[in-house]
Amino acid sequence: MSDGSRSNVRWFMIFWIFVLSAVAFLDRVNITIAGTSIATEFHLSNVQLGYVFSAFLLGYALFQTPGGWLADRLGPRKVLAIGVIWWGVFTALTAAVSPRIAVAVFAFVSIRFLLGIGEAIIYPASNQFVSQWIPTQERGIANGVIFAGIGVGSGATPLLITYIVTHLGWRWSFWISALIGLVVGLVWFLIARDYPEKHPWVSSSELALIQNGRTSSKAQPASSASDAEKTLVPWNVILSSRNVWSVTLSYFCFGYVAWIFFGWFYIYLAKVRGLNLKASAVFSTIVFLMMAVCSPLGGAISDALAKSQGKRVARASIAIFALTLACIFLVIGSRAESPALATVVLAGGAGALYLSQSSFWSVTADIAADSSGSVSGFMNMGAQFGGMVTTSLTPIIAARFGWNASFIVAAVMALIGASLWFVVNPEKGLETEAQP
C-alpha cells in the first residue's frame, strides 16, 4: 500500500468500469446495425429478426438479480472478468452461425439470450464495486461516469460497426467487438481488486477517505465466505423494503422511456419526421451524447447537494426534477412541427432522463451496502422489463393512435417515475428499515 500523497486509484477503477460499460453497449448494439445484412443472408423476416433482438433483452432482464447476487458473494473483480469473457465468447459465436444451418433463428435466439445473461452482471457488479470503493459523498459522480459509458458506447457503435460491415462484412463486426471486449476484460482483471484494502496502489490517505465514507458494514474484506454471508441482507428484508420497491418501479418507468430512444428513435426520425439517413444518424448521435454528458452532470449535482442538504434531498430531488423535465420535453418535442426542433427537444428529454441515472444506483449502494449487487440487480431488472414493454408497445400505440400518443405515454411514465421518489429515503438502510 502506498503511503505517499493521496492516490486516486478509485477514479482509475471507475474509469475502467466506464470503458467496460461502453464496450458492453458496443457488443449489444452491433446486431441492430448488422441486422439487415444478417436478415438478407439468412432470409429472416422482420418478425424473426425481432425475436433475435428480444432474446437478448430477456436474458439480460432475467439475470440481473442473479448477477448481483454473484457479485455480492464472489466479488466484482471476478464476476466482471467472467462476464466479459462470457459475452465475448457469445458475441464471437454470433458470427460463427453458418448460413447452411437449418435452425438459424433458433441458433441466433439462443446465442443472444446467453449473451444477455453474460452482460446482465455488469451494472450490479459495478454497484457492488462502488459500495466498497467509493465513499458515499462521491457516489453520484462515480455512477454518473459509469453510465456515461452507455451514451459513449451507443454513440460510437453506429459509426464503427457501419464502417466494419461496409468494408469487411457483418461477421467481422462481431469478431472485432468480441476481441475488444476480451482485451478490456483482461486489463480489468489484472488491475482491479474487490477492496481498496487489497490494492497495492492505494495510499493510506485514500484508504482512510474511502473507509470513512463507506456505508458497508465491512471496513476490511471478509476473511471467509461464511463471514461474507453474515453481512448480506436477507431476501425477505429486501423484498419487503419500501425503498427497494419504489426505486425498482421508478426504474421500470425510466427503462420504458429510455428504450423509446434506444429502440425506436432512429426509425421515428426517418419514417415519421422524414429525415434522410444522414440527418437521422446525426440526431440519433446527439441523443446519446446528451446521455453521456447528463449522466455524470446529474451525479455531480447530486453529490454537491448531498454535502449541504443530505442524501435524501440530494438523490430524490435530482431524480424528481430530471424525470419531470423529461416528461415536459417529451410532450413538447412530440408536438413540435419542425422536424429539427422536435428532434433536438426530444434529445433534450433523453438528456434530462439521464440526469436521474446516478440517483438510482447511488441510493441502492447506500441502502444495501454489502448487498448492493443483489439490490441494484433487482432494480435494474425492473428497467429491463420496462424496456421490453416499450419495444413491443410503442409501435402498437403508434399504429393505432399515432406517434405523438407513444411519446405522451412515455411522458406519463416519466411522471409516475418521478412521483415514486417522494417515498424514497436513502438515509435509511435496509436493516434499519426492517426494524419495527
N, C-alpha and C positions, 0 to 999 in steps of 0.2 A: 504494500500500500504506500502510495506517495505521501510524504509529509511536508512537501514544499508549499508553495502558494496554492490557493484553492483551485482545484481542477474543475473541468466542466464535462466530465465523461458522460454524465446523464444526458446531456444535449446531443452528444455524438451518437449515443444509442437511439435517442428519439429520431434523429435524422435518418439513421439506418432503417428504422421501422417505417418512416415516411417513404423511403426507397422501396421497401417491401410492399407497402400499400400501393404505390404507383405500379409496380410490376404485377401485382395481383390483378389490377384492373386492365393491364395490358393483356394478361392471359385470359381474362373473361370476356373482354370486348372484341378480341380479334375475330371471333367467329361471326359477329354481326357484319364485319367488313368483308370477310371471306365467304359469307353465306351464299351470295349469288353464284360464285364460282362453284361452291360445293353442290348447290341445288342443280346447276347445269350438268355437272359431271355425273351425279348420281340420280338425275331425273327426279328430284324431290319437288313436291308441291309446296306452296306456302304453308299449308296446314302441317305437313310433315316437318318442314323447317321450324315451324313454331313449336312443335313437340321437342325438337332438339334444343331450342333456346330455353324452354320452360324446364327441361330436365335439370339444367344447372341450378336454376333458382330453387327447385325443390330440394335437391341435395344440400345446397347452401343453407336454406332455411332450417331444415330438419336437424342439421348437425351443429348449429350454433351453440346450443346448450351443452351437448356432449363435448364439443371442442373447448368450451370454457372450463368444464369440469376437469378435463385432462390437463389444462394449463394450471389449474389450481393445485393439482397433485404432482405433476411431473415437472412443472416449471416452464416458463415461456421460452427459454432458450431451446430446449429440446423439442418442444411442441411446434414452435415456429419453423425450426430446421426440418423436422419431419414433414410438416405441412408443405413447405416449399418443394421438397423433393417429390412428395406425392403429386402436387399439382403440376410440377414439371414433367413427370412421367406421363400423366394423363393428357397433358397438352400435346406432348410428342405423339402419343398414341392416336390422337385425333387425326394427325397427318398420315398415320400408318394404315388407316382403313382402306382396303382395296376396292376399286370400282367393280371388281368381279364378285364381290361378296353378295350373297342373296338376301341378307338381312341387314342392309346398310343402315336403315333407320334405327333398328334396334341397337346396332353397334354404336352409332353416334349418340343415341339417347343414354345408353349405359355409360359410355365414356364421360359424357358431360355431367351426368348425375354424380359419378365418382369424383370428377374434378371439383364439383361443388362441395362435396364432403371435405376435400383437402383444403379448399380455400376458406371453409367455414371457420377455421381456427384463428385466422389472422387477427381479427379485431378483439375477440375475447382474450386471446393470449396477450395481445398488446396492452389491454387494460390491466391484466394481471401484472405485467411488467411495470406499468405506470404506478400501480398501487405500491410497489416495492421500491421503485427508483426515484419517483418524483414527489417532492413534498406537496402537500395539499394546496398551498398557495400558488403553485406553478402548474397545476394540472389542467387548467383551462387552455393555456397556450400550448402545452405539450400535446394534448389531444387535438387541438386545432391544427398543429403541424402534421400530425399523423394523418388526419383526414383530408388535409390539403393534397395528399397523395392521390386521392380519388379524382380530384379535378385535374391534376397534372397527368395522371395515367390515362384518364378518359380523353383529355385534350390532345395528348401526343399520339395516342393509338391510331386514330384515323389516318394521319399523315404517314406514319411509319408503316403501318400494315398495308395501306394502299400502295405505297411505293414497292414493298416487297412482293405483293401479289401481282402487281403490274409487270415487274421485271424478272421475278423468279418463280412465280406460281404460288397458289394458295397454300400448298403443303409447307413451303419454306417459312411462311409466316408463323406457323405453329412450331416448327423446329427451332427457329431463331428465338421465339418467345420462351420456349422451354429452356434453352441454353442460358438466356439472360437470367431467368428465374433461378436456375441451379447455381450459377455463379454468385448471385446476390445472397442466396440462402447459405452457401458455404462460407462466405465472408461473415455473415451474421453469426453462424455457429462458432467461428474462430474468435470473434471479438466480444461476444456477449457473455454475460453471466446472469444468473437468476436474481442475485442480490448484490448490491454495491459492496457489501462486506467482503465478497469473494473476488472482487475485481482488483487486480494489481495496480491499475492506473488511477484509482480513486484516491484523492488526498484525504487526510484526516479531517480537514475543514469541510470538504464537500460531503463526506460521510456524516458529519455531525449535522449539517444542514438538512440532509435527507432524513435522518433519523428523527430529528426534532419536528419535522413536518409530516411524518408518516402516520397514517391512520391505522395501519396494520398493527395487529397485536404483537407481531414479532419484530423485535429490534435486531435480532440475529436470525440467520437461517435455521430452519428446523434441523435437528440432529438426526431425525429418523422419520420414516413415513408415518409412524404412529403419532409422533409429535405433531406433524403437519395436520393430521386428521383432527386433532383436538381443537385446532384453531378455526376449522371450517364451520360455516354456519349451516345448520341442518336445513334440508329442503322444505320441511314443514314450516319453518320460520320464514324462509324466502318466499314461499307461495302464499303466505298469509300477510305479507307486508303490503301496506297501502302505498308506500313509496315505490316498491318494485312494480306493482300493477299499474300505477299512474304513469311512470316513465315508459313502461312497455307499451301501454295503449297509446300514449302520445307518440312513441317512436313508430308504431304502426301507422299513424297518421302521417308522420314525417316520411316514411317509406312510400306511402301511397303517392304523395306529392313528388318526391324525388324521382320516382320511376316514370312519371309523365315525361320528364326531361331525358332520362336515360333510354326509355323505350320508344317514345313517340314524337319527340320534339322535332327531330330531323324530318320525319315524314310529314308532320304538320306544316313545317315551313315550306316544303316542296309542293305538297299536293293541295294544301288549303290556302296558304298565303301566296302561292305562285312564284316563289323564289327559284332561281336556277340552281343547279347543283353547287356551283362555286359559292354563291351567296349563302345557300343553306349550310354549307360546311363552315363558312366563316362565322355565321351567327351561332351555330352549334358549339363551335370552339369558344366563343365568348361566354356561353353558359358555364362551361367547365372551368374557364379562367376565373369567373366570378365565384364559383365554388371554392377554388384553390385560394383565392385572396380572402374571402369572407370567413372561411373556417378558422384560420389562426387569428384573424381580427376579432371574431366573437370570443375566442378563448382569452385573448389578451385583455379585452374589456372586462370580461367576467372575473379574471384574476385581479385586475385593478379595483373593481368594485368589492371583491371579497375582503380586501385589506381594510376598507373603511366601513363597509356595510354588513359584512358577514356572508357566509356561503349561501344561506337561504335566499337572501335578496339578490346576490350576485348571479347565481346559477339560474334561479327561477325567473328573475326579471328579464334577463337576456333572452331566455327561451320564449317567454310570453311575447316580448316585443318582436323578436325575429319571426315567429310563426304568424303573428298578427300582421306584420308588414308583408310577409309572403302572401297572405290572403288578399291583401289590398292590391298588390302588384298583379296577382293572377286575375283578379276581376277587371282591373283597368286594362291590362295587356290584352286580354281576350276580346275586349270590346273596341280596342283601338282600330281605326280604319286603315291607317298607313301600315303596310307590312313591316317596314323598317322600325317604326315606333313600337309596334306590337312586339316584335322580337326582342328589342332592347329592354322594354319594360318587363317582359316575361323572364328574360335573362336576369334582370334585377330581382325578380321573385325567387329564382334559384339561388342567387347570392344571399338574399335575406334568409331563406330557409337554412342555409349552411352557417349562418351566424349562430344558430342554436346548436350546431352539431356537438361542440365540445361540452356543452352543459350536460347532455345525456350521459356521456362517458365519464365525465368528472364526478358526477353525482353517484354513479354506480360504483366507482372506485372508492369514494368517500364512505358510502353507507355499508359496503360489503367487505372492505378491507381485504383479508386473505381469500375471501370467496368472490372477489371481483370478477374473475374469469367466468364463473358459473352465472352470476347475476347479469353481467353485461351480455353474455351469450344468450341468455333467456330474453333479455330486452331486444337484442339485435334480431332474434328470431321473429319478433313482432314486426320489425321494419321489413323483413324479407317477405313475410306473408302480406304485408301491405303492398309491397311491390308486385307480388303475384296477382293480387286483386286488381291493381290498376292496369297491368299489362293486358289483362283479359277484359276488364270492364270499360276502359276508356274507349276503345273502338266501338263497343256496343252502344254506349251513350251517344257517341258522336254520330253513329249511323241513324239513330232514332231521333235525337233531339238537336244535333249539331255540335260542332267542336266547342263552341262557347260554353255549352252545358257541361262538357267534360272538364273544362278549366274551372267552372263555377263549383262543381262537385269537389274538385281538388282544393279550392279555396275554403270551402266549408270544412273539409278535413283538417286543413291547417288551423282553422279557428278552434275546432274541437281539441286538437293537439295542444294549442296554447292554453285553453281553459283547464286542462288536466294538470298543468304545472302549478296551479294555485294550491294544490294539496300536497305538493312535494316538499319535503323538509330534509335537505342534505345534512343538517346538523344532527340528525337522529339516526344512529347506526341501526342495523337490523336487530342486533341483540337487545339494544335499548328499546326499540320499537315493540319488541315482543313481550317486554315486561309489562305486567298489569299496572 
